Amino acid sequence: MPSTPLQKSNQEATVALIGAAVAVTAWGASGVIIKHISLSSSEIAVYRFTFYSSLLAIFMMAKGTPLTIRALRVSIWGGLALGLDVAFFYEALKRTTIVNAMTIGSLQPIIVSIYGYKVLGEKLRKRELGIGLVALLGTVGVLVGSTGSAEWNLTGDLFSVGALFAWSAYFILSKKTQDRITPMEYTASTGAITAIMSFIIALVLGISFTVPSRENILWLLLLAAIAGVIGHSLMNWSLVRIPLWVGSIFTLFVPVAAAALAWIFLGESLNALQVLSTVVVILALGSILRYQR
């Protein structure tokens, strides 16, 4: 018996939820990879976004749908927002703990949910709103738990706040382009714009570029593949099929993945409050997704 349009829509939404989950896990891994690259934050941004936007552009050309000037024009504001987010966030990762940088960024659902409710008319039930607040409290617990560690730095946290607002703008703009260009066009276009913007910022700051070592090139390619091709492509594809606020809530899992991976691969400390807070985030996130249809 063939599936009805409603069943197909529900199946597609389920796949989109899975895609969003994979995307935020990939973003959580990006912080660990960046810590291994012995280049400045500006150099990392330029190389990463040049690599992954080029890979997507080549893939699109092979499919017979090359990147167009129109796609770049539609994506300009999203690219600028992503460029600012990257500039702030990468510098934060170099100055403070991965957990802090990821946690502050994960407060994005507050901004995005208000926009989705007020502008897009997305429905927020009281039960989901309450669970979302519990999840946000959990992320704050992770942040508070790390302020006494040797890796914590106030300047790095302030850079993270700047990244929070730029990241929120990028999410909102991603949703607004859904009827004008495809998610892949948007991902490749914003990646190219971010690469150019990051290069300009580096020139203004007087940062000299060095030829990456073979090891750094491998880490950069891994970063481009995981955080870029997998992370951004999947999330942009998913945001077309799920409510904006649900996609944003998924970002609460980023610090959880980041904390676990930083503890495993970098030896960054985790105390009881942070562990308990990450459990709260996971349970709250799971409860919200349980009620999505």
Beta strands, then each sheet from edge to edge (+ up, - down):
end
